[in-house]
């Protein structure tokens, strides 16, 4: 094992996914989320295929014994991706990132509900702490419920939170899939499934993107494939418990990109809520490591978008 190399791959994957999200955000005012999902998924496929050939997992990585499981995982992941991309058109990049941190917290709850995983008081307390943080991040957007302004921002916040719910469900499906499927298989069929499912949204207003938008979306798709490869590679060199905490470096990258490219300044409320969510996530990772729970294969097959 080479922990420093694994951490390097992990940080590179986090940075690539944030760059990808920033690119999607630049097109969000004109290109609908379903169309962005298509570009993100379709153009990741050739990158993943090249990776499978390079690692000598082709064609073995395309064989599956559970096609229906991939469909369910793809459906949940596609919904998560679409709602997250839609939210980028309404909210600052750091805020979308912070709300997205609800996904691993909700996964703990869903794993207990659907997989009968035992969840003790420590992890439940950490989940509760994290969800309080999410509510703090959301609170300025939810004033619309009591008659305040910002209906669009409130809608965007609900979209991103809904995306986190579907992302958590996707993680539950992945946990079931890894019992009999290779990581490469899960990664490949997610891109294929999400590409096909995104086509369902064509009647809901796909547009002809400008040359710049098309190039940006193609690049975002290619980066999505590269990010997945970097993420999976990180687990070849270090244990999941070592590299998992570096997921939260995405907040630093999101703050930097949000400020530099979009002029987005974080509020004290958002930072306070995000700090609670990050603390809760790190506590859960520490506890899972202490209990020796295996999450490596599941994390290899997931992306921040679902």
N, C-alpha and C positions, 0 to 999 in steps of 0.2 A: 504493500500500500504506500501511496505517496500523498499524504494529506494536503500538503501545500499545493500540489498540482491539482488535486480535486477541488480545493477551495478556489483556485484560479479559474478552473472551468465553470464552477458554479457562479462566480461573480460575473464572468463573461456572459453566461446565459442570461442572468438577471438583467445585465445592461442591454443585451440584444433585444430582449422582450420589451423593455421600456422604450427603446428606440422604435421598435415595431409599433407599440401603442401610440407613441407620439406621431408616427407617420399616418396611422389610421385616423388620429384626431385631426390632422390637417385636412382630411378629405370629408370629415363627418358632417359638415354643413351642407354638402351637395350629394354625396354618395350614401345611399341607405345602408344600414348595418348589415342586412342580409347579403348585399352585394359585396361588402367588405369581407364578410366571412368566406364567401366564395374565393376571392382573391387570396386571402390568408391561407386557406386550406389547399386549394388547387395547386398553387405555385410552391407549396411546401413539399408536395408529393415527389417531384423529381429529385429534390435535395435528399429526401429520405431514402429514395431508391438507390441513389449513388452511394449513400452511407451504408446501406445494406450490402451492396456489392463490395464496397471497400472492406467491410468487416466480415465478409464471407458468410453473411446470413441470408443471402439471396440464392435460391428462392425459398429456403426453409422459413424465413421470416414472414412469408405470405400465407403459410399454411395455418389454418385455424380449425379447432374442433368445436368452437362456440360462436358461430356467426351471429346468433340472436343477441348474445351478450355484448358483442361489439356494436350492434344496432342501438341497444339501450344506452350504452356508454356514449356512443356518438350523439344520440338525441340529447342527452343531458349536457354533454360538453358543447354541442352546437348552440343550444339555448343559452348557456353561460356565456359563450363567446359573443353571440349576437347582442345580448342585453348589455354586456360590458362595453362593446363597441358603440352601441347606441348611447350609452351614458357618457362616453367621451365627448359627444356633441353638446352636452349640457353642463358638465362639471369640469373643474380643473383636474389636471392629470394626477396631482398628489392626492386629491380627495377620492378619486376613483380607485387609486391604489390602496388607500387606507380602508375604504369600505370593502374592497376585495379581500382584505385580510380576515373577514368574517368567515370565509370558506373553510379553512382548517378547523376553526372553532365549531362550526356547524357539523363538520364531518365527525367529530367526537360524538355528538348527539345522535346523528343518523346511524353511525356504526353500532351504537348501543341499541337503537330501535330496530334496525333491519338485519344486523349481523350478530346480534346478541353478544357484542363485546362488553366485557365488564368495565364499568366506569366508576372509579372510586371518588371519594369526596375531594381529594386534591385536584383532580382534573376537572371535576364539575365546578369547583370554585374558580379555577383558572378560566374556564369557559364563560362563567358568569361575569368575571372581571372583564374579559375581552368583549363580551356583548354590551356591557355598560360603555366601554370605549367606543364601540360602533355607534351606539345611540348618541353619544356626545358628538361624534363626527356628523351624524345625521341631523341633530337637533336644530341647527339654524335653517335647514332646508324644510323642516316639517312645520315651521310656523305658519305655512300656507293653510294647514288644516284649521287653524283658528282665525283665518281671515287675513293672514299676512300676504306679502308680495312674494314673487318668485315661484310661480306655478311650474314653469319649465324646469327650474333647478330641482324642485321637489319631485317632479316626474323622473328626472334623470337619476336622482338619488334612489328612488324606488326601483328603477331599472337595474342599477348596479347592485343593489342589495338582492334583487331577484336573481341576478347573474351569480352572485355568491352562493345562493341556495342551490342553484342548478350545478354549480361547480362542486359543491359538497356532495351532491347526489352522484355526480360523475366519479368522484373519488371512491365512493362506496362501490359503484359498479366495477371500478378498476381493481379494488381489493378482492372482489369475487373473481375477476378475470385472471389475476396473476397466479391463482392456484393451479391453472392448467395452461396458460398462454405465455409465450415469450414477450418480453418488453418490446422488442422490435415489431412484433405482430400487432400489439395494442397501439403503438405509435402510428404504424402505417394505416391501419383500418380506421383510426379516428380521423385522419386527414381525408380518407376516401369517403367515409360516411358523412362528415360535415360538408364536404364539397357537394355531395348529392342532395343533402337536406337543404342546403342554402338555395338550391334551385327552386324550391317550393315558394320562395319569396319573390320570384320574378314578377308575378302579377301585381305586387304591392309597390311598384314604383321604381324599378331599376332604371338607371339613367345611362346615357353615353358619357363616360368620364372624359375630361380633357386629357390631352397628351401627358401633362404633368401629373394629373391625378392617377391616370393609368400606370404610369411609370412608378409612382409612389406606392400604389397598391401591389404591383408586381414585386417591388423590392420588399415590401412588408411581408408578403408571402414567402419569399426566399429567406428572409431573416427569421421568420417563424420556424422554418425547417432547420436552419442553422442553430437557432436557439435550442430546439429540441435535442439536437445532436450534442451540443455542448452540455446541456443538462444531464443527459444520459451518460455522457463520458465522465462527468464529475464523480459519478458513483462507481466508476471503475477504479478510481484512485483513492477514494476515501469513504469511510462509513457514512451512512445517511445521517446519523446523529451528529457527525462532524460538520457536514456541509449544509444541513437544513437551516440552521440559524441565519445563514447568509442570504436566505430568501428576503429577509427584511432590509437588505441593502437597497432593494428596489425603491424604498421610500426616499433615500438620499438621492438616487438617480432621478426619481420622479420630481422631487423638489427642484433639482438643478435644471432639468429639461423644461419643467413648467415655467420657471422664472425666466430662463434664457430665451426660449423660443415662443412662449405664449404670454409672457408678462404676468404670470399667475403668482401671487404672493400668498403664502399660507396664513390662515388665521390662527390665533392662539387656541381657539376651541378645537380646530382640526388637529393641531399638533398635540394637544393634550389627549384627545381621544385616540389618536394614532399611537401615542406612547403607551397607553393602557392596552391596546390591542396587541402591540408588539410584545409587551411584557408578558401578556397572557400566552401568546404563541410560544415564546421562548420557554416559559414554565412548562407547557405541555410537552415540548420537545425534550426538555431536560428530564421530565418524569418518564416519558416513553423510553429514553435511554437507560434510566435507572431500572426500569422494569424489564429491559431487554426486549421490548416489542419491536418486531421487524416491520419497517416501513420502506426499506430501500427500493424494492421492486415497484411498489406502488408509486413512489415519488418519481422514479425514472419515467414512468408512462404518463405523467401529468404535465400540464403547462399552466402558467398563471391564468390562461383564458378558459381553462376547463379540460 
